[in-house]
Amino acid sequence: MNAWLSRVTDTLTRIPGLTSHQRTFLAEALAEPGRYLLVHRDPVDLPATHAHALLFCGTGLFALRFAEGVPAELDEIHRDVEARFGRLQFGREKLVPHDVQLVLLVPAGIGVRVDGRFAVAGPGELDRVIRARQRHLRPTRVQAIANTVAHQSAREYDLLEFEEAAQGAADPALLDRSEVLAPQRNTALQRPFQHWMTFLDPEQEILVARNYTGPARLTGPAGTGKTVVALHRMARQARRSTGRQLYTTFVKTLANCQETYFRRLAPGTESRVQFAGLHAWALDFLAQRIAAPKLDPHGADRVFSRVWERARADFEDIEPRASYWREEIDRVIKGREIDDLDVYQRADRYGRNGVRLGDDRRADVWHKLYVPYVSEMRERGISDYSDVIAIALAEIRNEPLPEPYDAVVVDEVQDITLAGLRLAHAIAGGNGSSPLLLLGDGQQQVYAGGWRMAEAGIDLRGRGEILRVNYRNRRRVWENAAGIDAVNELGDFDDAPGVPLRDADVTLPDGVVRIWRGPDQYLEAALVDGIRGCGKPLSDIAVLTRTRHEAGRLAGALEAVGIATLPLEDYDGTPRAAVKVGAVHRAKGLDFAAVFHPTWPAGADSRTGAGRERAELAERQKLVAITRARDYAWIGIRDDRPEIQRGR
Ligand SMILES: Nc1ncnc2c1ncn2[C@@H]1O[C@H](COP(=O)(O)OP(=O)(O)OP(=O)(O)O)[C@@H](O)[C@H]1O
């Protein structure tokens, strides 16, 4: 036994009322210096609603309770623990009380089913549970928390004191272990998401704990912690009940990444807290109910191309790009559940009023594009993404879910279609008291079209919250992004203007923005130089492009010079030494230490018609790309004019 452990054992022996089995557990809790333990003064007559001990260490905060099964007073124990930690605040950092992990300490041979409300440790397992928590609290912060809680709970708990010498003791066994762990810890400390797992801005924390009696919405500019708040709400709920929860979004990557973070925040909840793109959820639901439709996006592309080739002459005078008309079908007609020409002719084409379509033009769209497209898709027996949402919506309306969700969170709601929003609402129960939480920011809309909240039949009735403190972007990065003229006539989708990024408060200083200007043919070389010179690890770099095609081109160029890449669609938040490359649409909601964004000079498109819509969309995409960068943003502006004109 090393010197530290013998001191721990001595101290524990002096506490009256503890059994030897309990002492062994508590000694394990104190397996290394830097951990602090508060032990209840009356372990024999411990109130049923209290923990036996509270443990503070670098990997997290714990409440320890000896048990032989799940205590009947589990909720009360949680409440008591949270009350003890709930008032701790360090400047603008409020401790998140539900992040204190309750651990049931059970005798050997007792099996307790873990469901995310608590962790379980048998003899010899506690140290592993403590290390697995993966919080990274600074030693001084751990000590400060321990002292404050000890002071506030002095009537019930005693802080075990050990001689100072123990901290600096040259204990070879301990030194070996910390040396081994140091590199891992340092890497982990660089990951920004650790901090918000235990500490939140007081304004965020209020929203985590706020109860809503119906659908609610959280808005605010990029990087203000909307998702962080939602994840904490889900974690808190998961502590309190064993009901199901769903986090969904139109962007598959985002659901995968947030799932990775959430599993660290609230381990053991896999079976009941689900993360899924809305299409994946719908396909799964349909497979269980009737049969999953045959989703074939490439087949749908081919069908539309054929239809377009036959009809293009009738539309090119308004807008020659096929993608514009495809979006008209996807985001306006199908996206808003329009199944009748009359309704289409009367519909407000939100977000698309750059191109005004009169009745005749809409009839053309209907008869020459929409109807032939739908007919051919039907003949082939294939579906596109909008069909999947439509079929799921019809099915759930016909027969609602038998088992309701405790919470349904929709992230990046500004990019969902109206039909998608209605489906999410239906999943949450489809009524005025549904536990639906919508997160979004109109300034970050990167897909065409739009809707109004009232059309979705969702009444937010004052349950709208705004976050304003940006925690992601360093000041220079934020300044650059805030200067982008990213407007959205739809505001925050509920007839309110929305808070623009420039009105956010920024917390992090410094940051780097590099602008490269040059001919397209030099883009690859400039990008390679930029990546090599940015000083960030490959695992924390992303190249975000406007199109998938361009992502493919640039990924190829990086691979060719030996820089490993990972398509953004395959990224799930797990660190890997490869540059993430993908279209900006796939990067929504995520962040990276450095972001490289190739773009074109603003104003390349005309300021009328579809060109204006495209230009506005491009500005919003640029804003999304740059606000993904925490420390370093590289903006590559293609400019083929002679050098003298570029002002070099
Ligand atoms: N209280 C906090 N303390 C420290 N970091 C925080 C805090 N809140 C958020 N962050 C950091 O800011 C980042 C942005 O948070 P989050 O993704 O929740 O913002 P968002 O409002 O959803 O952003 P966006 O709209 O751009 O997707 C997080 O990844 C995290 O690193």
The ligand as an SDF file (V2000), in Angstrom:
LIG
                    3D

 31 33  0  0  0  0  0  0  0  0999 V2000
  -21.5320   27.8110  -20.8880 N   0  0  0  0  0  0  0  0  0  0  0  0
  -20.5910   27.4650  -21.7400 C   0  0  0  0  0  0  0  0  0  0  0  0
  -19.3210   27.4010  -21.3590 N   0  0  0  0  0  0  0  0  0  0  0  0
  -18.3400   27.0630  -22.1990 C   0  0  0  0  0  0  0  0  0  0  0  0
  -18.5360   26.7670  -23.4850 N   0  0  0  0  0  0  0  0  0  0  0  0
  -19.7790   26.8210  -23.9340 C   0  0  0  0  0  0  0  0  0  0  0  0
  -20.8840   27.1600  -23.1010 C   0  0  0  0  0  0  0  0  0  0  0  0
  -21.9960   27.1260  -23.8450 N   0  0  0  0  0  0  0  0  0  0  0  0
  -21.6270   26.7820  -25.0860 C   0  0  0  0  0  0  0  0  0  0  0  0
  -20.2910   26.5950  -25.1320 N   0  0  0  0  0  0  0  0  0  0  0  0
  -19.4600   26.2820  -26.3190 C   0  0  0  0  0  0  0  0  0  0  0  0
  -20.0310   26.9280  -27.4250 O   0  0  0  0  0  0  0  0  0  0  0  0
  -20.2740   26.0110  -28.4540 C   0  0  0  0  0  0  0  0  0  0  0  0
  -21.5630   26.3950  -29.1030 C   0  0  0  0  0  0  0  0  0  0  0  0
  -22.6330   25.9270  -28.3630 O   0  0  0  0  0  0  0  0  0  0  0  0
  -23.9060   25.3840  -29.1180 P   0  0  0  0  0  0  0  0  0  0  0  0
  -23.5240   24.4830  -30.2290 O   0  0  0  0  0  0  0  0  0  0  0  0
  -24.8590   24.8820  -28.0960 O   0  0  0  0  0  0  0  0  0  0  0  0
  -24.4550   26.7510  -29.7060 O   0  0  0  0  0  0  0  0  0  0  0  0
  -25.6710   26.9640  -30.6940 P   0  0  0  0  0  0  0  0  0  0  0  0
  -26.3510   28.2020  -30.2310 O   0  0  0  0  0  0  0  0  0  0  0  0
  -26.4970   25.7260  -30.7760 O   0  0  0  0  0  0  0  0  0  0  0  0
  -24.8610   27.2350  -32.0170 O   0  0  0  0  0  0  0  0  0  0  0  0
  -25.2620   27.1910  -33.5630 P   0  0  0  0  0  0  0  0  0  0  0  0
  -26.5670   27.9030  -33.7060 O   0  0  0  0  0  0  0  0  0  0  0  0
  -24.1410   27.9440  -34.1930 O   0  0  0  0  0  0  0  0  0  0  0  0
  -25.2980   25.7810  -33.9750 O   0  0  0  0  0  0  0  0  0  0  0  0
  -20.2980   24.6300  -27.7890 C   0  0  0  0  0  0  0  0  0  0  0  0
  -19.8070   23.6280  -28.6000 O   0  0  0  0  0  0  0  0  0  0  0  0
  -19.3660   24.8260  -26.6170 C   0  0  0  0  0  0  0  0  0  0  0  0
  -18.0720   24.5490  -27.0240 O   0  0  0  0  0  0  0  0  0  0  0  0
  1  2  1  0
  2  3  1  0
  2  7  2  0
  3  4  2  0
  4  5  1  0
  5  6  2  0
  6  7  1  0
  6 10  1  0
  7  8  1  0
  8  9  2  0
  9 10  1  0
 10 11  1  0
 11 12  1  0
 11 30  1  0
 12 13  1  0
 13 14  1  0
 13 28  1  0
 14 15  1  0
 15 16  1  0
 16 17  2  0
 16 18  1  0
 16 19  1  0
 19 20  1  0
 20 21  2  0
 20 22  1  0
 20 23  1  0
 23 24  1  0
 24 25  2  0
 24 26  1  0
 24 27  1  0
 28 29  1  0
 28 30  1  0
 30 31  1  0
M  END
$$$$
